Amino acid sequence: MTGHAHQHVEHTFSALVGEDGEVHCAEVLQRVNVFIDHEIDEASADTIRQHLAACEPCLDQFDVAEAVKQLVRRCCLGEQAPDSLRLKVLRVVADQADEPR
C-alpha cells in the first residue's frame, strides 16, 4: 500500500497455541478482533472462549474491543464510502492479490 508494514496474524488453532502447549495472553489479544468478527476457525474460537473465561485481564481487553466495535457500528450506521474510495480500495486489493508472496 503506502509503505506501511502490516503484520500478518495467523488465525488458526495451531498458531494460537505456543510451543509450550499453552495459550498465552498475547496470542489471544492479537486475535480479539477476528474473534469478535467471527473470522476465525472454530477450534481457535473455542480456545479463545476458554482462555477468556479463565483470564480476567484478557476478558477486560475483550470487553473493551467489543464495546469499541459496537460504538463504531452505531456511529457509522448508514454511512457509505464514496464510490471513488470504494474503487480505489478494490484496485489496491486486486493489485496485492496479483503480487507473489
C-alpha positions in Angstrom: 0.0 0.0 0.0 1.9 3.1 1.1 4.9 1.5 2.6 3.3 0.6 5.9 4.4 -2.8 7.3 1.4 -4.9 8.1 1.9 -7.9 10.5 0.1 -11.0 9.3 -1.5 -12.8 12.2 -2.3 -16.4 11.5 -5.9 -17.1 12.5 -5.7 -20.9 13.0 -5.6 -23.0 16.1 -2.0 -24.2 15.6 -0.9 -20.5 15.6 -2.8 -19.8 18.8 -1.1 -22.4 20.9 2.5 -21.7 21.9 5.4 -24.1 21.5 5.0 -25.0 25.2 1.4 -26.1 24.5 -0.1 -23.1 26.4 -2.4 -20.4 25.1 -0.7 -17.1 26.0 -2.5 -13.8 26.6 -0.5 -12.0 23.8 -1.7 -14.7 21.3 -5.4 -14.3 22.4 -5.2 -10.5 22.3 -3.7 -10.4 18.8 -6.9 -12.3 17.6 -9.6 -10.5 19.6 -10.9 -8.6 16.6 -11.1 -11.6 14.3 -12.8 -13.5 17.1 -15.4 -10.8 17.6 -16.0 -10.7 13.8 -16.3 -14.5 13.6 -13.4 -14.6 11.2 -11.5 -17.4 13.0 -11.7 -21.2 12.8 -14.0 -22.9 15.4 -11.1 -24.7 17.2 -9.4 -21.3 17.8 -12.7 -19.7 18.8 -13.3 -22.4 21.4 -9.7 -22.0 22.7 -10.2 -18.2 23.0 -13.5 -18.6 24.8 -11.9 -20.9 27.3 -9.0 -18.5 27.8 -11.3 -15.5 28.3 -13.4 -17.5 30.8 -10.2 -18.1 32.9 -8.3 -14.9 32.4 -9.9 -11.7 33.7 -7.3 -9.3 32.2 -7.9 -10.7 28.7 -11.6 -10.7 29.3 -11.4 -7.0 30.2 -9.5 -6.3 27.0 -12.0 -8.3 25.0 -14.9 -6.3 26.6 -13.2 -3.0 25.6 -12.6 -4.2 22.0 -16.2 -5.4 21.7 -17.6 -2.1 23.1 -15.4 -0.1 20.6 -16.7 -2.2 17.7 -20.3 -1.7 18.8 -19.8 2.0 19.2 -18.3 2.3 15.7 -21.1 0.3 14.2 -23.7 2.6 15.9 -21.9 5.8 15.0 -21.4 4.8 11.3 -24.8 3.2 10.8 -26.0 4.2 7.3 -22.6 5.8 6.3 -21.2 4.7 3.0 -17.8 5.4 1.5 -17.8 7.4 -1.7 -17.7 5.3 -4.9 -14.2 6.7 -5.7 -12.8 5.4 -2.4 -14.5 2.0 -2.9 -13.0 1.6 -6.3 -9.5 2.7 -5.1 -9.7 0.1 -2.3 -10.8 -2.6 -4.8 -7.9 -1.7 -7.1 -5.4 -2.0 -4.2 -6.8 -5.3 -3.1 -6.7 -6.7 -6.7 -3.1 -5.4 -7.1 -2.0 -7.1 -3.8 -3.7 -10.3 -4.8 -1.6 -10.3 -8.0 1.7 -9.9 -6.1 3.7 -13.0 -5.4 4.0 -13.9 -1.8 
